[in-house]
Amino acid sequence: MATRFQSSESRSFWAGIILWSILDFAIVLAIASMWNDWPAALVVAAAATIAIWMVLALYGFARYMAYFWFFERESRTRATVDQLVQLKMPAPNELYNDVDEYLLSAANDPSTSNDGRLFAGATLGILEATRKFGPRGVAISTAMVIEESLRRYSRLKLAQE
């Protein structure tokens, strides 16, 4: 079924997670069984494996967000504002705090250019997809960039009037 979207990639991803999880648990179980009897070693190994995974997940999230905050945030925001200006998107005005509402209204507004409507719809789709299926850090950083871009674009449009 390699013709299905993501099927081979998805199978490889989950097979890797299962195999590495079993290997992680086996290593921790071997270490825990040196100091504990058998039933207690299982509990210690399970707790230690889960704790290690949680620390690694939090570390990965913190590392991504720190990199985003210090190196990507400003350039991504400027690029998005430039896109909004280039596409002559409607002014966000009071809707700039609700990114989804603004993008939906811009995508449905017949006065918005076709490219602007496509941009609004695609951006709304990207936001929704990253919220549901993407890594949490990517979803949060993308929403932060778009929200700040709309805030700056609104100020820019008010200054032009």
ChimeraX attribute file (.defattr): number of C-alpha atoms within 10 A of each C-alpha:
attribute: neighborCount
match mode: 1-to-1
recipient: residues
	/A:1	7
	/A:2	8
	/A:3	7
	/A:4	7
	/A:5	9
	/A:6	11
	/A:7	12
	/A:8	12
	/A:9	11
	/A:10	11
	/A:11	11
	/A:12	12
	/A:13	11
	/A:14	11
	/A:15	12
	/A:16	12
	/A:17	12
	/A:18	12
	/A:19	11
	/A:20	12
	/A:21	15
	/A:22	12
	/A:23	12
	/A:24	18
	/A:25	19
	/A:26	16
	/A:27	14
	/A:28	19
	/A:29	22
	/A:30	13
	/A:31	14
	/A:32	20
	/A:33	17
	/A:34	10
	/A:35	10
	/A:36	14
	/A:37	10
	/A:38	13
	/A:39	9
	/A:40	14
	/A:41	19
	/A:42	19
	/A:43	14
	/A:44	18
	/A:45	21
	/A:46	18
	/A:47	13
	/A:48	17
	/A:49	19
	/A:50	15
	/A:51	12
	/A:52	13
	/A:53	13
	/A:54	12
	/A:55	12
	/A:56	12
	/A:57	12
	/A:58	12
	/A:59	12
	/A:60	13
	/A:61	16
	/A:62	13
	/A:63	13
	/A:64	15
	/A:65	19
	/A:66	12
	/A:67	12
	/A:68	17
	/A:69	12
	/A:70	9
	/A:71	11
	/A:72	14
	/A:73	17
	/A:74	15
	/A:75	11
	/A:76	17
	/A:77	20
	/A:78	16
	/A:79	13
	/A:80	19
	/A:81	22
	/A:82	14
	/A:83	15
	/A:84	19
	/A:85	16
	/A:86	11
	/A:87	16
	/A:88	13
	/A:89	22
	/A:90	20
	/A:91	20
	/A:92	23
	/A:93	15
	/A:94	10
	/A:95	16
	/A:96	21
	/A:97	14
	/A:98	12
	/A:99	22
	/A:100	21
	/A:101	14
	/A:102	21
	/A:103	26
	/A:104	15
	/A:105	18
	/A:106	23
	/A:107	24
	/A:108	14
	/A:109	14
	/A:110	10
	/A:111	12
	/A:112	18
	/A:113	16
	/A:114	13
	/A:115	14
	/A:116	23
	/A:117	22
	/A:118	15
	/A:119	19
	/A:120	23
	/A:121	19
	/A:122	14
	/A:123	19
	/A:124	18
	/A:125	14
	/A:126	16
	/A:127	20
	/A:128	15
	/A:129	12
	/A:130	17
	/A:131	17
	/A:132	11
	/A:133	9
	/A:134	14
	/A:135	11
	/A:136	15
	/A:137	18
	/A:138	17
	/A:139	18
	/A:140	15
	/A:141	18
	/A:142	20
	/A:143	19
	/A:144	15
	/A:145	21
	/A:146	20
	/A:147	18
	/A:148	20
	/A:149	24
	/A:150	26
	/A:151	20
	/A:152	18
	/A:153	24
	/A:154	20
	/A:155	14
	/A:156	14
	/A:157	15
	/A:158	12
	/A:159	8
	/A:160	7
	/A:161	5
